[in-house]
Amino acid sequence: MKIYKIAALFLSFVMVSGTACACGKSQSPLSSAKETTETMSTAETALPSETTAVPTETAAVSSIPSDIITPAAGVTDTDTTPIVIYSYNDDFKVLLDTYFVPAHPGFTYDYRVIDPDQYQPALNNALSSGTDAPDIFLADADYAKKYVNTSYTLNINELGISNSELSDQFAFTYKYTMSEKGAVKGVCWQVNPCGVIYNRTLAKTYLGSDDPAVVSGYFSTWSDFKATAELVSTASGGAVKAVSGMDDIRRTYLNSRTRPWSENGVISLDSVMFAYFDYGKQLFDESLTFGTRFGSAEWTANTSNSSVLSFWGPLPLLFEKMNFGYDADGVTVSKDANPTTGGWGLCAAPSGCDWGDVYIFASKYDDNKAATAEIMRWFTMNGEFASVLAAAGSFANNAPVMTALAADTAYAVPYLGGQNPIPILLASLGTYDISIYSKDDQEFNSVFEQTAAAYISGRILSPADAQEVFISACTDAGIGTD
């Protein structure tokens, strides 16, 4: 019923019918590195002693919150049945099977994958009723906040984990899942800072160079990017665009907000989102994009047909949406992979962005607390495992490991033409204000996406009308009201 009401509100402000799609996404599978697993033991969960400096709001020891209760001692598993894990895909199962299970003989688990569209309702029902409830569940950052200030999730101190064990993690991750009372509820194993992934061949043709240091100047500010979009479109006679559609840059704007969607029950738009309206309208009116929706067939085709200069996002975008891939030799492009694999580079976007982090939570029904604590430590607090993740191509949630990798001149990512993208991605972290995010952000973002698409395409006539549509739609749907 609420969906129909939202659609009706849009129709009252549009010139023609129709609404934009919602942006979808999934997490990337990780490459296997089984040989390194054999060197790790269950006891090797101590934190590395390295204290390499990292950017503000990443891993400063002074920022670690104090335990709000004394970490539980003698935590044990009170259930002999396999630990139950809820998820919306099998990515974490791959990690468990590849790294955790071989090092933990006798460990058993019941991994339940629920369709992403049904995941939150099913999880909410299980947590509220206790029927067939999980011991552990995973939550995407888009909606992880919903489970932080509830009695359905455990403080990691209740699992026997001290907050001091988080010292090497990027600080924004544990702050993101910190309750109003100061309890850290969720932990994550990798983060997903974003950059601009650009086609090297097109960069040479239209920008004169594919060197990241040179290309970065064409994306350093929104004004620079607008000029780049005009340059590429004009020089190619409209055959090539700087981005496929406005969806590609929306996340960067969203992470640039300095105000929450709702303050004291009053919904409004941050000035940055009005800037997005204006910027998107310019790109649309001047035909500087192909107007595609993220993840659509047209968008996907543009990742491999050399008609788009850049795609914006984290490293997993390469695998999950752009379909890059090599054979086992690491050199030959896989038969069914994007044929442009390896022909891309990465530079910084005009502002920082992080997209797609996944958090591990323990539910209040967890009767395998010792196993849960071991899983959390192994995947998110173990420097050695973080090194394994980084070697496999992931951006591990470990500041010392990633900082060292950023300085490693021998580190190269074949998917990015042998570039080391870590320094650029590392600088993207901690540049946005996580304190403004709420449990309703996923819903706010979705309504904003529809509103922006309607305004940019001319179906809503003014920014003021767009704000009214946004506020009315959110209010009618009950978003941000509790």
C-alpha positions in Angstrom: 0.0 0.0 0.0 2.8 2.5 0.9 4.5 1.8 -2.5 1.3 2.8 -4.3 1.0 6.0 -2.3 4.6 7.0 -3.0 4.0 6.4 -6.7 0.9 8.6 -6.6 2.8 11.4 -5.0 5.3 11.3 -7.8 2.7 11.4 -10.4 1.2 14.5 -9.0 4.4 16.4 -9.8 5.5 14.8 -13.0 4.9 15.8 -16.6 4.7 12.2 -17.8 4.2 9.0 -15.8 7.0 6.7 -14.6 9.5 6.5 -11.8 13.2 5.6 -11.6 14.5 2.2 -10.5 16.1 1.4 -7.2 19.8 0.8 -7.2 20.7 -2.7 -6.5 24.0 -4.2 -5.5 25.7 -7.4 -4.1 28.9 -8.1 -2.5 32.0 -9.6 -4.3 33.2 -13.1 -3.8 36.8 -13.2 -2.7 39.7 -15.0 -4.4 40.9 -18.1 -2.6 44.3 -18.3 -1.0 44.1 -21.7 0.7 47.8 -22.2 0.9 48.0 -19.3 3.4 45.3 -20.8 5.6 47.5 -23.6 6.6 49.8 -21.2 8.3 47.1 -19.9 10.6 45.9 -21.4 13.8 43.0 -20.8 16.0 45.3 -19.2 18.5 46.6 -16.6 16.0 44.1 -13.9 16.7 46.4 -11.5 18.5 46.6 -8.0 17.1 49.8 -7.0 15.1 52.1 -4.7 17.1 52.6 -2.4 14.1 51.2 1.1 14.7 51.6 2.7 11.3 50.0 6.1 11.1 46.7 6.2 9.1 44.3 8.9 8.1 42.0 10.7 10.6 39.1 8.6 11.9 40.6 5.3 10.9 42.4 3.4 13.6 43.7 5.8 16.2 43.9 4.0 19.6 42.5 7.1 21.4 39.3 6.8 19.5 38.5 3.2 20.7 35.4 3.3 22.9 35.7 1.9 26.4 34.0 -1.4 27.3 30.6 -0.6 28.7 30.7 -3.9 30.7 33.5 -6.1 31.7 34.1 -8.6 28.8 32.4 -11.9 29.8 34.8 -14.5 31.1 34.7 -18.2 30.3 32.3 -17.8 27.4 31.2 -21.2 26.1 28.9 -22.8 23.6 25.8 -24.0 25.4 24.3 -25.7 22.3 25.8 -28.7 20.5 24.0 -28.1 17.2 25.6 -26.3 14.3 25.8 -22.5 14.7 23.0 -20.9 12.6 24.0 -18.0 10.3 21.6 -15.9 8.3 22.7 -14.1 5.2 21.4 -12.7 1.9 24.1 -14.3 -0.3 26.8 -17.0 0.1 29.9 -14.7 0.1 30.6 -15.3 3.8 30.0 -19.0 3.4 32.9 -19.0 0.8 35.1 -17.3 3.4 34.1 -19.8 6.1 34.8 -22.8 3.9 38.0 -21.4 2.5 39.6 -20.0 5.6 37.8 -20.8 8.8 36.7 -24.4 8.6 40.1 -25.9 7.6 41.7 -24.2 10.6 38.9 -25.3 13.0 38.4 -29.0 12.9 35.0 -30.0 14.1 33.4 -26.6 13.5 29.9 -27.0 12.0 27.4 -24.5 10.8 24.0 -24.1 9.3 24.2 -21.3 6.7 20.9 -20.0 5.5 20.7 -17.8 2.4 17.5 -15.7 2.1 16.6 -13.8 -1.0 17.8 -10.2 -0.6 14.3 -8.9 -1.2 12.9 -11.0 1.6 15.9 -11.0 3.9 15.1 -8.1 6.2 11.4 -9.2 6.7 12.5 -12.8 7.4 15.3 -11.7 9.7 13.1 -9.3 11.6 10.4 -12.0 12.1 13.0 -14.5 13.4 14.5 -11.9 15.8 11.1 -10.7 17.1 9.6 -14.1 17.5 12.6 -16.2 18.4 11.4 -18.9 16.1 14.3 -20.5 14.2 16.3 -17.4 15.1 20.0 -17.2 14.0 23.0 -17.2 16.3 24.8 -14.9 13.8 23.4 -12.7 11.0 25.0 -10.5 8.4 23.8 -7.0 7.5 24.7 -4.7 4.7 25.8 -1.2 5.9 22.7 0.2 4.1 20.5 -1.2 6.9 22.8 -2.4 9.6 21.9 0.6 11.8 18.4 -0.9 12.2 19.8 -3.6 14.5 22.2 -1.5 16.6 19.8 0.2 19.1 17.7 -2.9 19.7 17.7 -5.7 22.3 18.0 -8.3 19.5 21.7 -7.9 19.1 24.5 -8.5 21.6 27.3 -6.1 22.7 30.6 -7.8 21.7 31.6 -7.5 25.4 28.9 -10.1 26.1 30.9 -12.5 23.9 34.1 -11.9 25.9 35.6 -9.5 23.3 37.1 -6.3 24.7 36.8 -3.2 22.6 40.6 -2.9 22.8 40.7 -5.8 20.3 39.3 -3.4 17.7 42.4 -1.2 17.7 43.6 -2.0 14.2 40.2 -1.7 12.6 39.1 1.5 10.8 37.4 3.5 13.5 34.4 4.4 11.4 33.4 0.7 11.2 32.9 0.1 14.9 31.6 3.6 15.5 28.9 2.9 12.9 27.5 0.0 14.9 27.9 1.6 18.3 24.6 1.9 20.1 23.4 5.0 21.8 24.6 3.5 25.1 28.1 3.0 23.7 27.9 -0.8 23.0 29.7 -2.0 19.9 27.2 -4.4 18.2 28.6 -5.3 14.8 32.1 -5.9 13.2 33.1 -6.1 9.6 36.0 -7.8 7.9 36.4 -5.6 4.8 35.6 -2.1 3.8 34.8 -0.7 0.4 36.2 2.8 -0.2 35.4 4.1 -3.7 37.2 5.6 -6.6 36.8 6.3 -10.3 37.5 3.2 -12.4 38.5 4.5 -15.8 39.0 3.0 -19.2 42.7 3.4 -20.0 42.3 3.3 -23.8 39.6 6.0 -23.7 41.7 8.0 -21.3 44.6 8.0 -23.8 42.4 8.9 -26.7 40.5 11.8 -25.1 42.6 12.9 -22.1 46.0 12.3 -23.6 47.2 9.9 -20.9 46.2 6.8 -18.9 48.5 7.7 -16.0 46.4 7.9 -12.8 48.4 10.9 -11.7 47.3 12.7 -14.9 43.8 11.4 -15.2 43.1 12.3 -11.6 43.1 16.0 -12.6 40.1 15.4 -14.8 38.1 14.2 -11.8 39.5 16.2 -8.9 36.5 18.5 -8.5 32.9 18.4 -9.8 33.7 21.3 -12.1 36.7 19.4 -13.5 34.5 16.3 -14.1 31.8 18.4 -15.8 34.5 19.8 -18.1 35.8 16.3 -18.7 32.3 15.1 -19.6 31.9 17.9 -22.1 35.3 17.2 -23.6 34.7 13.5 -24.1 31.2 13.8 -25.5 32.2 16.6 -27.9 35.4 14.9 -29.1 33.6 11.6 -29.7 30.6 13.1 -31.4 28.5 11.8 -28.5 29.7 8.2 -29.0 31.5 8.2 -25.7 30.3 9.5 -22.3 32.3 10.2 -19.1 29.7 8.1 -17.1 26.9 5.8 -18.2 24.3 7.4 -16.0 23.7 9.6 -12.9 23.5 6.5 -10.7 27.2 6.1 -11.0 28.0 9.3 -9.1 25.0 9.4 -6.7 26.8 7.5 -3.9 29.6 10.0 -3.8 27.1 12.8 -3.3 25.2 10.9 -0.6 28.5 10.4 1.4 29.1 14.1 1.1 26.1 15.1 3.2 26.7 16.9 6.5 23.2 16.7 7.8 20.9 13.7 8.4 17.7 13.2 6.4 15.7 13.8 9.5 16.4 16.0 12.5 14.1 16.0 15.5 11.4 14.5 13.3 11.8 17.1 10.5 12.7 15.8 7.1 14.7 18.0 4.8 17.3 17.9 2.1 21.0 18.7 2.7 22.4 21.4 0.5 24.6 18.8 -1.1 21.5 17.0 -2.4 20.3 20.2 -4.0 23.7 20.4 -5.7 23.1 16.9 -7.0 19.8 18.0 -8.5 21.5 20.9 -10.3 24.5 18.8 -11.4 22.4 15.9 -12.6 20.1 18.3 -14.5 23.0 19.8 -16.3 24.4 16.5 -17.3 21.0 15.3 -18.5 20.1 18.4 -20.4 23.4 18.5 -22.2 23.3 14.7 -23.0 26.5 14.1 -21.1 25.5 10.6 -20.0 23.6 7.7 -21.6 20.9 7.9 -18.9 21.3 4.3 -17.9 20.2 2.8 -14.6 22.9 1.1 -12.4 23.0 -2.6 -13.1 20.6 -2.5 -16.1 21.4 -4.4 -19.3 22.4 -1.1 -21.0 24.7 -0.2 -18.1 26.3 -3.6 -18.1 26.8 -3.5 -21.8 28.6 -0.2 -21.4 31.2 -1.7 -19.1 32.6 -3.7 -22.0 31.8 -1.8 -25.2 34.3 1.1 -24.7 31.6 3.7 -24.8 32.0 5.0 -21.2 35.1 6.5 -19.8 34.5 5.8 -16.1 32.5 3.8 -13.5 32.5 4.8 -9.9 32.7 2.5 -6.9 34.7 0.1 -4.8 37.0 -2.7 -6.0 34.2 -5.3 -5.7 32.5 -3.4 -8.6 35.1 -4.9 -10.9 34.0 -8.5 -10.1 30.3 -8.2 -9.3 29.0 -5.8 -11.9 31.8 -5.3 -14.5 32.5 -9.0 -14.7 36.3 -8.7 -14.8 38.1 -12.0 -14.5 41.2 -14.0 -15.3 42.0 -17.7 -15.7 44.0 -19.5 -13.1 47.3 -18.1 -14.6 46.2 -14.6 -13.6 47.1 -13.4 -17.1 44.6 -14.8 -19.5 41.2 -13.1 -19.5 38.6 -15.7 -18.7 36.4 -16.8 -21.6 33.2 -15.3 -20.3 34.8 -12.3 -18.6 34.6 -8.7 -19.7 37.1 -8.5 -22.6 38.4 -5.2 -21.3 39.7 -6.8 -18.1 43.0 -5.3 -17.2 42.5 -2.2 -19.3 41.4 0.0 -16.6 42.9 2.3 -13.9 41.7 4.0 -10.8 41.9 7.6 -9.5 40.1 9.6 -6.8 36.6 10.9 -7.1 35.9 14.6 -6.2 35.0 13.4 -2.6 35.3 10.2 -0.6 32.8 7.4 -0.6 32.4 4.0 1.0 29.9 1.5 -0.3 28.9 -2.0 0.6 30.5 -2.9 3.9 29.0 -6.0 5.6 28.6 -6.4 9.4 28.5 -9.5 11.6 26.1 -9.4 14.4 25.4 -11.8 17.2 21.7 -12.2 18.0 20.3 -12.3 21.5 19.4 -16.0 20.9 23.1 -16.9 20.3 23.9 -20.0 22.3 27.2 -20.5 20.5 28.9 -17.4 21.9 32.4 -18.9 22.0 32.2 -19.9 18.4 30.7 -16.5 17.5 33.6 -14.7 19.3 36.1 -16.8 17.5 34.5 -16.0 14.1 34.5 -12.3 14.9 38.1 -12.3 16.0 39.3 -14.5 13.1 37.7 -12.4 10.3 37.9 -8.9 11.7 40.6 -8.6 14.4 43.3 -10.9 13.1 46.1 -9.1 11.3 47.4 -12.2 9.6 44.0 -13.0 8.1 43.7 -9.4 7.0 46.9 -9.8 5.1 45.4 -12.9 3.4 42.3 -10.9 2.5 44.5 -8.1 1.1 46.6 -10.5 -0.9 43.4 -11.9 -2.4 42.3 -8.5 -3.6 40.1 -7.3 -0.8 40.4 -4.0 1.2 40.7 -5.6 4.7 39.3 -3.8 7.7 42.8 -3.4 9.2 44.5 -0.1 9.1 48.1 -1.2 9.6 47.9 -3.9 7.0 46.3 -1.7 4.3 48.7 1.2 5.2 51.7 -1.0 4.7 50.2 -2.3 1.4 49.7 1.3 0.2 53.5 1.8 0.6 54.4 -1.5 -1.0 55.9 -0.7 -4.4 55.7 -4.3 -5.4 52.0 -4.6 -4.9 50.0 -4.5 -8.2 46.4 -5.3 -9.1 46.2 -6.9 -12.6 42.6 -5.9 -13.0 43.8 -2.3 -12.9 46.7 -2.7 -15.3 49.2 -3.4 -12.6 48.4 -0.3 -10.5 48.5 -0.2 -6.7 45.1 1.5 -5.9 45.4 1.3 -2.1 46.9 4.8 -1.5 43.9 6.4 -3.4 41.3 4.2 -1.7 42.9 4.6 1.7 42.6 8.4 1.4 38.9 8.0 0.7 38.2 6.5 4.1 37.2 8.7 7.0 36.3 11.7 4.9 32.6 11.5 5.6 30.5 12.0 8.7 29.0 8.7 9.8 27.2 10.3 12.7 24.5 11.6 10.4 23.5 8.0 9.3 20.3 6.5 10.7 18.5 3.2 10.6 16.2 4.6 8.0 18.9 5.7 5.5 18.2 2.9 3.1 14.6 4.0 2.7 15.5 7.7 2.6 18.1 6.9 -0.1 15.7 4.9 -2.2 13.0 7.7 -2.2 15.7 10.3 -3.0 16.9 8.2 -5.9 13.4 8.2 -7.4 12.9 11.9 -6.7 16.2 12.9 -8.2 15.6 10.8 -11.3 12.2 12.4 -11.8 13.6 15.9 -11.4 16.7 15.4 -13.6 14.6 13.9 -16.4 12.1 16.9 -16.2 9.2 15.0 -14.7 9.4 17.2 -11.6 9.6 20.8 -12.5 11.8 22.5 -9.8 14.1 21.6 -6.9 11.4 23.0 -4.5 8.9 20.6 -6.0 11.4 17.8 -5.7 12.0 18.5 -2.0 8.2 18.5 -1.5 7.8 15.2 -3.3 10.7 13.7 -1.2 9.3 14.9 2.1 5.7 13.8 1.3 6.8 10.4 0.1 8.9 9.7 3.1 6.2 11.0 5.5 3.5 9.0 3.8 5.6 5.9 4.0 6.4 6.4 7.7 10.1 6.8 7.1 12.0 8.4 9.9 9.0 8.7 12.2 10.3 6.5 15.1 
